Amino acid sequence: MIDKNLILKEIPLFADLTVKQRDILKENSSFVEYKKGEIIYREHSPASAFYCVVLGRVVIFTQGSGGQETILEYLHRGKYFGIISLLTQDTHSVTAKAINDCLLLAIKKEDFDFILKKIPQLAIDLSQTLSRRLKNKDIHQKTIFETSIVSVFSSYKQTGKTIYALNLAISLARETHKSVAILDICLEDATHSLPRKLDYRNGYKVFDLSFYSKDTLPHIKDFILKNKYGIDLICFTYKHQDESCAKNFMSILSMLVNDYNYLILDLPCVLYQAIFDILNQSDSIHILTSPESLDLKKTHNLVERLKTDFHFQEAKIKVIINEYKLSKINHQRQLELLNHPIFATLPKMEFCASDKPLLDEPDAEYSKVIKRIARQVGDCLVGLALGVGVAYGFCHIGVLKVIEEEKIPIDAISGTSIGAIIASLWAIGKSSEEILEITKEFKEPKHIWSIIDLTFPSLGFIKGNKLYNFLKKHLGNKTFQDVRLPLKIVASDIRRKESRVLDNGLLVDAIMTTCSMPGVFRPFRAKEDILLDGGIINPLPTEVLFKMGVKKIIAVNVTPSREDILKEYARIKEGIVSTAEAVRKRNWFSFRQYLRERFKTNIIGLIFSSIEVMQSEMAQKEAQLADIVLHPDTQGLFWLELHRSVDFAKRGEEEMRKNLDKIWQVINE
């Protein structure tokens, strides 16, 4: 049921390949299943295949002579392994084991060699991975699986680059609990600012890259500065006309990758060849800029140069807007000037802290954004996907209640239909308790009419004006730029026959779009497009989180199972027969009582029940992209019983608490 096209397109290693190149991969790869606890390959065994995690989790470890295991890394979706032995012809240096039931994309050794010949670009990318993972046995045994190198850069000074690099390093150490070093690189005669920000008062050593040759490098440990934040700092200086500086720095990087999971490079704002050589060794480049038009144009020119002159992958370049300068340019205009996606926006500092780490103030908005960036860089983002289901969707409120009480980190949230409504209210800052209070406006069954305005059914039975006014009352003019965490709402584009991710503009408009159930609500028009209920294609919006790079997904599937739906459908048909019998016998009292208590037996109910059958199958498929799937028990409850929100929320809370141990296990690995 897994779409190999989707997997190959979304794995960063394969994302920039052409359709033809991905077809070659499709033809020469296969899916392989491993059960929980099963060994994929053992240390010292010969190479057999390249593996990439599609579903589940894999642990990488080494085993000592006494049998003790040293865990190097936990691998989640999108991470690949087994390539060192394939490329070097050595035996495996680690053991790989499935933590839970896993689905892996596998490329056999002979097919792997064939692919590298057909796709040379892939060989170049893998060579960089090889350099990050190979241990330098001449120095000491490598104790980590892989190092990520992040360069922080700007085309001009005074962008807040250094304080950003510092806070990113500290937050990475806190969020991932892994080793982090920040490398402060300055031109000769420039002053290093990071030692002062980290309270070094007694002097420190600076590594002069132009003084030492590649063969006479001193012991790098003599230059490492420790601090209370748990990160290491190394200061470097170089001469811009000395070509040996870049080569010496590369040699040092090859040593540091043996000891650090993350290396943050704070580079000087100069466009010298040596700097571009260093940038080329990075896994990602964080380019800071202000929101002013002139600065955005400078950044645009830099990005274009990196892509055109140095052939950097677009996905590797992350542009970050630092709002330390006031600007009247809106988000859309910023995108137009950059002609490149905006990775993140740093809010203006809320207090004067330019000389100290802002993470000393964790509640500051700047700190919250840094934390979210660090979790994304550290591959520990947790996403929450809220599915469709009308009143069933009130189960989401109970799930959110437990998330709040247990302080479970949620870095991104997606929603479809009712899931989008709940997700939006939570994303703008409303608590689960406040959301539940909003749902209590439907005190009785008859109050459903407060959001239903019938119309001549040319495109739908319900106009949607009442629902729009209800949403407007609680969401106001909030946009996607006003939310406290990334929010993705999914709709269906019926002309293109594909899903559409909504993540800009007014929240109310996006919600009306994703709630436009076909045949029931009139379609919500977006310019020339006709968009309908996102549940038609994505009833459980996990895929959008997967595409965002979220590695750990919690999905809340409130759609009843196929068996439950068929039972309910049979009961509805039986109810229709009972209604017809009541009319035939002219038992008007019984007929009126039936209509009052069983509003569910009508054309809208039949449409929804039919869609439910289809959505149940698709939700099961989308659930496979999640690490944890919550499926609250909704027996005895009905999709139109909006007045029973408390009961629904309780079912969601019970399901969440039942799975807490599993959720924490996924989050902490």
Helices and strands as residue ranges (DSSP letters): H 4-10, H 12-15, H 19-27, E 30-34, E 39-41, E 49-55, E 58-63, E 69-75, E 80-81, H 83-88, E 95-98, E 102-108, H 109-118, H 120-133, E 148-153, H 161-176, E 180-187, H 194-197, E 207-208, G 214-216, G 220-223, E 232-238, H 244-256, E 262-266, H 273-279, E 284-289, H 293-308, G 314-316, E 317-322, H 331-338, E 342-346, G 358-360, H 365-377, E 382-386, G 390-394, H 395-406, E 412-415, H 418-427, H 432-439, G 445-451, E 460-462, H 465-475, G 480-482, E 487-493, E 498-502, H 507-514, E 519-521, E 524-526, E 529-533, G 534-536, H 543-548, E 552-556, H 562-584, H 588-597, H 603-623, E 628-630, G 642-644, H 645-658, H 660-668
